[in-house]
Amino acid sequence: MDSEILGYVVYVTTKITAYASWCYLGVRLFDPARTQLAGIAAIYGFARFLLGLVAGIGIFLAALEMNNATRIADVPLGILEGGVVPVGRPFC
């Protein structure tokens, strides 16, 4: 059980690090005058992670009411999260 928890910790840490790195690049490219690039990128990366977590929990709860709906709902949500959200740039 300890290795399972460690796996989750490594997964979450890797995902937040990847999001923060991507946000660092976005902040550096689109707002070069900003100071504290790493700090704001970490905040944006964590916010992006929370957005995905809340959306995933929402899909899970919605799927409890439907039969096998996670695959149907997950693809449009992934497109929304990965495509529309960065265009509006609330999280990078």
C-alpha positions in Angstrom: 0.0 0.0 0.0 2.9 2.4 0.7 4.2 1.9 -2.8 0.7 2.7 -4.2 0.6 6.0 -2.3 4.2 6.8 -3.4 3.1 6.2 -7.0 0.3 8.7 -6.6 2.6 11.2 -5.1 5.1 10.8 -7.9 2.3 11.1 -10.5 0.8 14.3 -9.0 4.3 15.8 -8.5 5.3 15.1 -12.1 2.0 16.4 -13.5 2.2 19.7 -11.5 5.9 20.1 -12.5 5.0 19.6 -16.2 2.1 22.1 -15.9 4.3 24.6 -14.1 7.1 24.2 -16.7 4.6 24.8 -19.5 3.2 27.8 -17.8 6.7 29.2 -17.2 7.3 29.0 -20.9 4.0 30.8 -21.6 4.6 33.5 -19.0 8.1 34.0 -20.3 7.0 34.3 -23.9 3.8 36.3 -23.5 4.7 38.5 -20.5 8.5 39.0 -20.5 8.3 42.1 -18.3 6.8 40.2 -15.4 9.2 39.5 -12.5 9.0 36.3 -10.4 8.4 34.1 -13.4 8.9 30.8 -11.5 6.5 31.8 -8.7 3.7 32.8 -11.0 4.3 29.8 -13.2 4.0 27.5 -10.2 0.8 29.1 -9.2 -0.6 28.8 -12.7 0.6 25.2 -12.9 -1.1 24.2 -9.7 -4.3 26.0 -10.7 -4.2 24.1 -14.0 -3.8 20.8 -12.0 -6.7 21.7 -9.8 -8.9 22.5 -12.8 -8.2 19.0 -14.2 -8.8 17.4 -10.9 -12.2 19.1 -10.4 -13.2 18.3 -13.9 -12.2 14.7 -13.5 -14.1 14.3 -10.3 -17.1 15.9 -12.0 -16.9 13.4 -14.8 -16.6 10.6 -12.3 -19.6 11.7 -10.4 -21.6 12.2 -13.6 -20.6 8.7 -14.8 -22.0 7.2 -11.6 -25.4 8.3 -12.9 -24.9 7.0 -16.4 -23.7 3.7 -17.9 -20.1 3.9 -19.0 -20.2 7.6 -19.8 -16.6 8.5 -18.9 -15.2 7.8 -22.3 -17.9 9.9 -24.0 -17.5 12.9 -21.6 -13.7 12.7 -21.2 -12.7 13.5 -24.8 -14.8 16.7 -25.1 -13.6 17.8 -21.7 -9.9 17.2 -22.7 -10.4 19.3 -25.8 -12.0 22.0 -23.8 -9.3 22.0 -21.1 -6.4 21.7 -23.5 -7.8 24.0 -26.3 -10.2 26.6 -25.1 -8.7 27.3 -21.7 -5.2 28.3 -23.1 -6.7 30.5 -25.7 -8.4 32.6 -23.0 -5.1 32.3 -21.0 -6.6 32.3 -17.5 -4.0 29.7 -16.6 -1.0 30.6 -18.7 
